[in-house]
Amino acid sequence: MPAEQFETVDVLLPGVGETLNQDVAAHWQASESLTAQIYLGQLGQEEVMLHLSGLTADQRRLLTERPVIVDAGWAHHVIDGYGVRIPGILVTPRGTVIAVCQQRVGSLADGGHATNVLVTRSEDGGRTWSRQEVLFAEAGINTFLGPILADRYTNDVFVTFWKLPQAEGNGLGYFAPYAEMGGGFWMVRSSDEGQSWSEPYFVRPAPNADGWVAWVNNSSRGVQLARGPRAGRHVIAAFLFKAGEEGQAPGVRGGLVYSDDHGETWQAGAVLPAGSDELILEETEDGGIYVNYRKNRPYYNGLRWFARSSDSGESFDAHGQHEEQITPCCHAGLVRYSSTDDGGENVLLFSNPRGPSRRNLTVRLSRDDGRTWPVSRTVTSDLAGYSDLAVLPDKTILCIWEGGTQRYHEKISAARFNLDWVLAGDG
């Protein structure tokens, strides 16, 4: 019987200056959650009262004895130096491993501070990694990292992102004005396996037939179709916006954009239901596209959702949820391990924290293009958040994730393992 193989390696570590340091100094540690109600003065005064429910006696004493700072949603988790979040990984057609993430400066919140794009690469299958490099940074800008993709015909690798002013905070209110400006996103290209990168260039997808405007979604791996009349098409995760539509942020959904000319021009495509956000995708053996995605509150119900496209990403014709994919509100990873086209089995792999909360990162296996996920194996029982997956030419599986013991985003690490390790299962 083949031996199970599993090993971990740190990849992108938080640091200060040029000194890598896994133990970033955090000025705040989460304690307990409370319920709050905002009251506005009605007698001519301009005060705002924040009423906290469920306080213990000790908590009341803390609030009277210590200074209180009100966090409006994007100043929390203040840290020394920077932290890293939102990892993505791919294996190029020539076998180089490239990983990317966000570099969040001074805070690990989603917005309201400088956020840059970092990149690292491995030429030995993920055993060792190059020193992280800043791929993109701009003063006053919060850079939201989008999908990464590789072209098997040109051997080019692309990293995508979009950006908004730091002053916009968490950014949800910026979606509508950004769409009014036409949406769009930036790309950088490497033609030498990630050793050097082009200057950023801007692309604006054409709206789809229903008028949805598009730009890129959070970090995941894009797919280049191998089957059917649209073989060669790139399909990547997107945010789509249409005024008046329902969504967690009004008008905003997850969906797809695609390119038929090796990433030069892009077209908005299929749109997911209300509440959809970050998504992952893979081509199915019948030439379709399987999309797996999160729903955010108030649409969140503790499960992952899916959609399927039979027209190469231009629309969706099947929808549902996965009862076995229990999840917190979190991004996930997805990759094809093998295909009957290559003489192997039809195997997809999926990764996400199964909870409770963001912990217990788990890899699941499907042999029917994502319809069922009967096999699972825990990568780590520690805290864990966003993750991504890739497969090397020798069929070693790579999983990259943000994790830690005190916080789920203390560092970004990777694991190398084989299919036998997954098949052994633990749940």
SVG drawing of the C-alpha trace seen along z (x, -y; Angstrom):
<svg xmlns="http://www.w3.org/2000/svg" viewBox="-36 -72 52 74">
<polyline fill="none" stroke="black" stroke-width="0.4" points="0.0,0.0 1.4,-3.4 2.6,-5.4 0.8,-8.5 2.9,-11.7 2.3,-15.0 4.6,-17.9 4.2,-21.6 6.4,-24.6 6.0,-28.3 5.7,-30.4 4.7,-34.0 5.5,-35.3 4.5,-38.6 7.5,-40.8 8.9,-44.3 11.2,-45.9 13.5,-43.3 13.4,-41.0 10.9,-38.2 9.0,-37.7 6.2,-35.2 5.2,-36.8 3.7,-40.2 3.0,-42.3 -0.8,-42.8 -2.1,-45.7 -5.5,-44.1 -6.8,-40.7 -10.5,-39.8 -12.3,-38.9 -16.1,-38.5 -18.9,-39.5 -21.6,-41.9 -24.8,-43.3 -25.0,-47.0 -27.7,-49.5 -27.1,-53.0 -29.2,-55.9 -29.3,-59.4 -30.0,-62.4 -33.5,-63.9 -33.5,-67.0 -31.2,-69.2 -28.0,-67.6 -25.6,-65.9 -24.5,-63.0 -24.6,-59.4 -25.2,-56.8 -23.9,-53.2 -25.9,-50.9 -24.2,-47.5 -26.3,-44.6 -25.1,-41.6 -22.3,-43.2 -20.8,-41.5 -19.8,-43.4 -16.1,-43.0 -16.8,-44.4 -18.7,-47.4 -15.7,-48.1 -13.3,-47.9 -15.5,-50.4 -15.4,-52.9 -11.7,-52.5 -10.1,-52.4 -10.3,-54.7 -12.8,-53.4 -12.1,-53.6 -15.0,-53.1 -14.1,-50.9 -16.3,-51.9 -15.4,-48.7 -11.9,-49.0 -9.5,-50.2 -9.4,-46.9 -6.5,-44.5 -3.9,-47.3 -0.4,-45.7 3.3,-46.6 4.6,-46.3 2.3,-44.3 0.4,-41.1 -0.4,-38.8 -3.8,-37.6 -5.8,-36.2 -3.4,-33.6 -3.5,-32.3 -1.4,-29.6 -0.9,-28.1 1.5,-25.7 2.6,-27.0 2.4,-24.8 6.2,-24.4 5.9,-23.4 6.9,-26.5 4.9,-27.3 3.8,-30.9 2.0,-32.2 0.5,-35.6 -1.2,-37.3 -2.1,-40.7 0.3,-42.7 -1.8,-44.6 0.1,-47.5 -0.6,-48.5 -3.9,-46.5 -5.3,-43.2 -8.8,-44.7 -10.2,-44.5 -9.8,-48.2 -8.9,-51.6 -5.1,-51.2 -2.3,-50.5 -2.7,-47.1 -0.1,-45.8 0.3,-42.6 3.1,-40.2 4.5,-37.3 6.9,-34.4 7.8,-31.4 9.2,-27.9 11.2,-25.9 11.3,-22.6 7.7,-21.8 6.9,-24.0 9.7,-22.7 11.6,-26.0 10.4,-29.5 12.0,-32.7 12.0,-35.9 8.7,-37.6 8.5,-40.6 6.1,-43.5 4.4,-43.0 2.2,-46.1 1.9,-49.0 0.4,-52.5 0.3,-55.3 -3.1,-55.8 -4.5,-52.7 -6.1,-49.6 -5.4,-46.9 -7.9,-44.0 -6.1,-40.9 -8.0,-39.1 -7.5,-35.7 -4.2,-34.4 -4.1,-32.5 -1.7,-30.8 -2.0,-30.4 -0.9,-26.9 -0.5,-28.2 1.7,-31.3 3.1,-30.2 2.2,-33.6 1.2,-34.0 -1.2,-36.8 -2.0,-38.3 -5.2,-40.5 -6.3,-43.1 -8.6,-46.1 -8.0,-49.1 -9.9,-51.7 -8.9,-54.6 -7.9,-53.8 -10.5,-56.4 -13.3,-54.2 -12.7,-51.9 -14.2,-48.4 -15.3,-49.4 -18.9,-48.1 -20.1,-51.6 -17.6,-52.0 -19.1,-49.3 -21.9,-51.5 -19.7,-54.5 -17.0,-52.1 -19.5,-50.5 -20.7,-53.9 -17.1,-54.5 -17.3,-51.3 -15.7,-48.8 -12.6,-47.1 -9.4,-45.8 -5.6,-45.7 -3.3,-42.9 0.4,-42.2 2.0,-39.6 5.0,-37.4 6.6,-35.6 9.4,-34.1 7.8,-31.9 7.3,-34.8 10.9,-36.0 9.9,-39.4 6.6,-41.2 5.1,-43.8 3.9,-47.1 0.2,-47.0 -2.3,-47.5 -6.0,-48.2 -8.8,-46.2 -12.5,-46.9 -14.8,-43.9 -17.7,-44.6 -21.0,-44.4 -23.1,-41.3 -26.4,-41.3 -28.3,-42.1 -26.2,-45.1 -24.0,-43.7 -20.7,-45.6 -17.7,-43.5 -14.3,-43.5 -12.3,-40.8 -13.3,-38.9 -10.9,-37.8 -7.8,-35.7 -8.4,-32.3 -7.1,-30.4 -8.6,-31.1 -9.4,-28.3 -8.4,-27.9 -11.0,-25.7 -9.7,-22.5 -12.9,-21.1 -15.7,-22.1 -16.0,-25.0 -14.5,-27.5 -11.3,-25.6 -8.6,-28.1 -11.1,-30.5 -9.9,-32.0 -12.7,-32.2 -12.1,-33.9 -14.1,-34.9 -15.6,-38.3 -17.7,-40.8 -20.7,-41.9 -22.9,-45.0 -26.3,-46.1 -28.2,-48.9 -31.4,-47.9 -30.5,-44.2 -30.6,-42.5 -27.4,-41.6 -25.5,-42.0 -24.2,-45.2 -27.1,-46.3 -26.5,-45.5 -23.4,-43.3 -23.1,-39.6 -20.4,-37.0 -20.0,-35.8 -17.7,-35.2 -15.7,-37.1 -14.0,-35.5 -11.5,-36.2 -11.1,-34.5 -7.9,-36.3 -5.4,-35.2 -6.3,-37.9 -6.2,-40.9 -10.0,-41.7 -12.7,-40.5 -16.4,-40.0 -18.8,-39.9 -20.6,-36.6 -22.7,-34.5 -24.2,-36.0 -24.8,-34.2 -27.9,-34.6 -28.3,-37.3 -25.9,-36.9 -23.1,-35.4 -19.6,-36.7 -16.2,-35.0 -16.1,-31.9 -13.9,-29.2 -14.3,-27.3 -13.2,-24.3 -13.9,-22.8 -16.0,-19.6 -15.4,-16.5 -18.4,-17.2 -17.0,-20.6 -19.1,-22.6 -18.0,-24.9 -18.6,-24.1 -18.6,-27.1 -18.5,-26.7 -19.2,-29.9 -19.9,-31.5 -23.0,-33.4 -22.7,-36.2 -25.1,-37.3 -28.1,-37.6 -28.1,-34.9 -25.5,-32.7 -26.8,-29.3 -23.6,-27.5 -23.2,-25.6 -21.3,-26.1 -23.4,-26.8 -22.8,-25.8 -23.8,-26.7 -23.1,-25.1 -22.6,-26.6 -22.9,-24.6 -22.1,-27.5 -18.5,-28.2 -19.3,-30.7 -21.8,-32.9 -24.8,-31.8 -25.7,-29.4 -28.2,-26.6 -28.1,-24.7 -27.9,-25.9 -27.9,-24.3 -26.1,-23.8 -23.7,-21.2 -25.1,-19.6 -21.7,-18.0 -19.7,-21.2 -20.2,-22.8 -18.4,-26.2 -18.1,-29.5 -18.4,-32.6 -15.0,-32.1 -13.3,-31.8 -12.1,-28.3 -9.9,-26.4 -10.6,-24.1 -8.5,-22.3 -8.7,-19.3 -6.4,-16.6 -6.9,-14.2 -9.2,-13.6 -10.2,-10.7 -8.9,-12.7 -5.4,-12.1 -6.0,-8.5 -6.8,-9.0 -9.9,-9.3 -12.3,-12.2 -11.1,-13.8 -11.7,-17.3 -10.2,-18.6 -11.7,-21.3 -10.4,-23.1 -12.0,-25.2 -12.2,-25.5 -15.1,-23.3 -15.3,-25.1 -16.4,-25.9 -15.5,-29.4 -12.3,-29.6 -10.5,-26.5 -10.0,-22.9 -8.8,-23.4 -10.1,-20.4 -9.5,-18.9 -12.5,-17.1 -12.5,-14.9 -15.1,-14.4 -15.2,-11.9 -18.4,-13.3 -17.4,-16.8 -18.4,-18.3 -21.8,-16.7 -20.8,-14.8 -17.8,-15.1 -17.6,-11.8 -13.9,-11.9 -12.3,-14.5 -9.0,-14.9 -8.0,-17.6 -4.9,-19.6 -4.7,-21.4 -6.9,-21.6 -5.5,-25.1 -7.2,-28.4 -7.4,-28.7 -9.0,-31.1 -8.7,-31.5 -7.0,-28.7 -6.1,-27.6 -5.0,-24.4 -2.7,-23.4 -1.3,-20.1 2.3,-19.5 3.2,-17.6 4.2,-14.6 0.7,-14.8 1.9,-16.1 -0.9,-18.3 -0.2,-21.8 -2.5,-23.6 -1.7,-27.1 -3.6,-28.8 -3.7,-31.6 -3.6,-30.3 -2.3,-30.5 -2.8,-29.6 -4.1,-32.9 -5.5,-34.4 -6.5,-32.8 -4.3,-35.2 -0.9,-35.1 0.9,-33.7 0.5,-31.9 1.8,-28.4 1.7,-25.5 1.3,-21.8 2.6,-19.1 0.7,-15.8 -0.3,-13.0 -3.7,-11.6 -3.2,-8.6 -3.0,-10.9 -6.4,-12.4 -8.0,-9.1 -7.1,-7.8 -9.6,-10.3 -10.6,-11.2 -14.3,-12.0"/>
</svg>
